[in-house]
Amino acid sequence: MQDIHIKITDRNGETHDVIAPTDMSMNLMEVIRSYELADEGTIGVCGGMAMCASCQVYINDGADKLQEMGDEEDAMLSEAFHVQSNSRLGCQIHISEEIDGLEVAIAPYP
């Protein structure tokens, strides 16, 4: 499989069914940026280094498909705004066949 489907709800509440390639070493933050689902400069501010939480998403369905949260991601979310129990950083969710069908919502920008 080369492409997967992900449902992403933007900050305006509109849901987008997007196709993401699994062969380009992308992460969810980069997919959101490539589809321009968040205003320029409000997502991935740190460039995907898990240092700003601007790419925070809420996992609505498919959390069991994700790899376990790492220490850096956990530490950043402990300092972020609008964190919920289903929060993850989009830059830490790598696009792979395992996450096909994932459903997320982009968290509000601080």
SULMO-V830126 format. One record per helix or strand of 3 or more residues. SS is the DSSP state (@ for helix, = for strand). FROM is the first residue (numbers start at 1). LEN is the number of residues. Records with the same first field share a line. If there is no record, write none. Layout:
# SULMO-V830126
SS->FROM-LEN ; FROM-LEN
This chain:
# SULMO-V830126
=->3-7 ; 15-7 ; 56-6 ; 87-3 ; 103-4
@->28-7 ; 63-3 ; 71-9 ; 90-3 ; 97-3
